[in-house]
Amino acid sequence: MSKRAVLEVIALGVEDAVAAQAGGADRLELVTDMAADGLSPSAETFARIRAAVDISLRVMLRLADGFAAGDADHVARLVETAGRMRAAGAEEFVLGFLDTGGAVDLAAVERLVGELDGCPWTFHRAIDRAADRDALRKQLDGLPGLDAYLTAGSAAGVDDGLPVLLAEAARRGEPGYEPQIMVGGGLRLEHVPRLKAAGVEAFHIGGAARPGGWEAPVSQEAVREWRQVLDAR
């Protein structure tokens, strides 16, 4: 029997979280401020969502728009945010930082991962802006807890990135390619059959779960439609 595909939905608050779980989401990515592409929520928001649903929650560790970790003070604030989330009960995270040349900011990532102490985490769409995706994967290979890459294959979205996603899916299991590929960023239902056929097992939606736009809450019906498509043979 084939394994059920993972459906991760962006949640900004309790209403989103409850609707996403009811629609069949397996996991939530918790963020705030989608105008900045998703920043860390408050520990209080995390606690309210944790009390409302019983599916996995991945908490964003990102304090400013863009993909730079910032200076030493900013990195220290990120580490402090991670510690606060851990103290509130968070056990899964999302992060990813690049330097000015488009390489992974390994020093910042390693500091944060040290604070996470083995918790599972996703390296997010910073990979889609990396100068060399393969080099980034090799540099992160073996870091404790890294179990997924959230990627559209391209900074422009899945339409442009599909060839890259299919090529990387074919390399699953090679050094740097063990973590799960979770596809998100301009993902549409019509992309799913081809990605599933290539072995992709995880899908991430934000706007697609909100037919009314980002000002509207997650739609249980929209999430259910995705669940049905992902579960179709």
N, C-alpha and C positions, 0 to 999 in steps of 0.2 A: 504494500500500500504506500503510495507516494506521500511525502511529508507535506503538510499544509503550508502554503506560502505565508510569510509574515506580512501583515499589513500594519504599518505605522502611520499614525495621524498626528498632525500638529495640533496641540491644545493650548489655548491661552488662559483657560480658567475651568472651573468646575462644570459649567453647562456644556462646554465643548467635550470635556472628558467623559461625562455621563452619556452624551449622545454618541460619541465615537465607540465607546465600549458596547453600547446597545446595538450599534450597527454592525459589530463584528470585528472591530480593531483588536489586534493582539498587543499593541504597544503604543504609547503616546510619547511624542517629543514635546517637552514642556519649554515654552519660550514666552517672552513678552516682546512688544514693539516690533511688529512685522514690517513697519516702515524702514527699520534698520536691518531687515532680513533675519530677525530673531535674536534677542539678547537673553541673558539669564533672568529667569523669573525670581520673585522673592521666595525666601524660605517659607513664608506664610502661605503663599499661593501653592507651593509644592505640598505643604502639609494638608491644606484643604482638599486638594485633588487626591492625595494619597488616601484620605479618609473616605472619599466618595466612590472610588473605583478600586478594583483589585487586579487590574492588568499591569504589565510592566511600564515603568515610567523612566524615560531618559531625559535628563536635565541638561539644558544648554549651558555651557560655560563660555560666555562671550559677553563683554561689557561695552563694546563699541562697534559701530558699523565697520565693515572691511575685514580683512583677514590677517592683520598684524597684531601680534601680542602686545606691542607697545614697549615702553621702557621698563626698567626694573620695578618702579613703583606700581605700574599697571599690572605687571606679572604678579607682584605680591598681592594685589587686590583680587586677581583671578584665583590665586591659591587660597586666599581668605574666603572667597565666595564658595569654592569647592568644599572647604572645611565646614562652612556654615550649612551647606546642603547635606553633607554627610551627617552632621549633628542632628539635622531635621529628619534623617532617615533615608535620604536618597542613596540608591545603590547602583544606579546606571547613569551614564553621562554621555554628552556629545561635545566635541571640541575639535579644534584644528587651526593651526597658525602657520603663516608663510613669512619669510623674510622679504626684504625689498627686491631681491633677485628672483623671487618666485620659487625658492627652495623651501622645504619644511623648516620651520624655526624649531629645531630639535631641542635646544636648551629650554625654551618655554614649555614645549609639550612634555618633556621629561620631568620638569618641575611639577606640573599639574598632575601627571600620571603618578608621581611619587606621593602626592597628597591623596590620590584616589585609592592607593593601597590595594591594588588588585581588582577593583571594581571594573565590570565590563564597560567599554566605551566605544563610541562610533567616531571615526575621523570624518568630519562633514565635508561639505562641498568646496572647501578650500582646495581640495585635490583637483577640482575642475579649473582652477586658476594657476595651477602649478606649472612651472617651466618644463618639468620632466616628471610625468606621473610615475613612470617606472622607477626612477631614482627615489622619489618620495616613498613609494611602497617599500623599497629595499631598505631605506634608512629607518623606517618605522617597524620593520620586521622584528618580531620578538618582544616588542614592548608589552609589559604586563597589561592584560585586560582588553587590548585592541581586538575586537571581534567583528567589526563591520566598517565598510566605507560607504557613506552616503554620496552618491554621484549621479550626475546626468550624462557623464561622458564628455561634456563640453560646458563651458561657461554659459553658452547660449541656450542650453536645455537639451532634452532627450532627442528631439527631432534631429539636431546636429550631431549629438553624441552617440547615437545608436551604434555606428560601426565600432567605436571605441569600447562601448559596453559589451558588445558581442565578442570582441577580441579578448577583453579581459576575462570575461566569463569562461572562455575556452582555456585560460591559463590557471584556473582555480586549482589550488593545491601546490603550485610552484612557490618558491621562496618569495615572500612579499604578497602573495595572492591567496593565502589561506583565509583571511577574513572574508566574511560574507559580503557580497555586493548587494547593497540596498539602493534601488534606483529611485531617484526623486529629482524634481526640478523640471517643470513643464511636462510631467508624465501624464499621458492620457490613456484611457481604456484601450484604445486600439493598438497601443504599444505592447500591451501585456502578453498576448499569445506568442509573439516572436521572442520576447525576453524569457518567458517561461520555457519555451522550446530550447533556448540556449543554456538553460540551467539556472537562471536567476531565480532566487527563492525569497526575495524580500523587496517590498515596495513601500514608498513613502509619499503621502499626499498632504497638501496643505490647502491651497485654493480649491482643488478638486473636491474637497469635502465641504466646501462652502459655496453653493450655487448663488447665494446672495452677496458674495464678496467678503472681504476681510472684516467689514463692520458687522457682518451677520455671524451667528454661531454656526458650529459644525452641524451639518444635517445628518441625522441618523439614516435617512433614506439614501442619501448619496454614499455614505460609508457602506451601507448594506449592498448597494449595487456593485461597488468595488469588491466586496467580499465574495459576492456571487461569481463575478468574472474570474477572480483569482482561484476560486474553488472549482471552476468548470474544468472538465478533463480536456 
